[in-house]
Amino acid sequence: MCESDAYLKKGNSEEFYFKDVVSIRPVSDNELLIQGLTGEQKKFRGRISRIDLVAHKIWLEPQK
């Protein structure tokens, strides 16, 4: 499988946020709708700071 996991970027560290992300869709200027493999959804206020497709990782930055 090629799903990615999402992490919150906090300075120089990261915190796990969401497992097996299959889609991320913007719903407004600073809001993303993240959907997992099982259909679970979460709204996130912030932005994508980085995506590494080889490592299957997505880093999110909360809205400041």
C-alpha positions in Angstrom: 0.0 0.0 0.0 1.1 3.6 -0.7 -0.7 5.5 2.0 1.1 8.2 4.0 1.0 9.2 7.6 0.5 12.8 8.7 2.5 14.5 11.4 2.3 17.9 13.1 5.4 19.9 12.7 6.3 21.6 16.0 9.6 23.5 15.7 12.3 20.8 15.2 10.1 17.9 16.3 7.0 16.2 14.9 4.0 14.6 16.5 1.9 11.8 14.9 -1.5 13.1 13.7 -3.3 10.7 11.2 -2.5 7.2 9.9 -3.0 5.9 6.3 -4.0 9.2 4.6 -5.5 8.7 1.2 -6.6 12.2 0.4 -6.2 15.8 1.5 -8.6 18.4 0.2 -8.7 22.1 0.9 -12.1 23.3 2.2 -11.2 26.9 2.8 -8.1 29.1 2.9 -6.6 27.6 6.1 -8.6 24.4 6.4 -7.9 20.9 5.0 -10.1 17.8 5.0 -8.0 14.7 5.6 -9.4 11.3 4.8 -7.9 8.0 5.9 -8.0 4.5 4.3 -11.0 3.5 6.5 -13.0 6.5 5.5 -12.4 8.4 8.7 -12.1 12.2 8.2 -10.6 15.0 10.2 -10.6 18.8 9.5 -7.3 20.4 10.1 -6.7 24.2 10.4 -3.3 25.0 9.0 -1.3 24.1 6.0 0.9 21.4 4.5 4.5 22.2 5.1 6.1 19.2 3.3 5.3 15.9 1.6 7.9 13.1 1.2 6.4 10.5 -1.2 9.3 8.1 -0.8 9.0 8.1 3.0 5.2 8.2 2.9 5.1 11.2 5.3 3.1 14.5 5.3 4.0 17.3 7.6 1.3 19.7 8.7 1.7 23.1 10.3 -1.2 24.3 12.5 -2.6 27.8 11.8 -0.8 30.5 13.8 
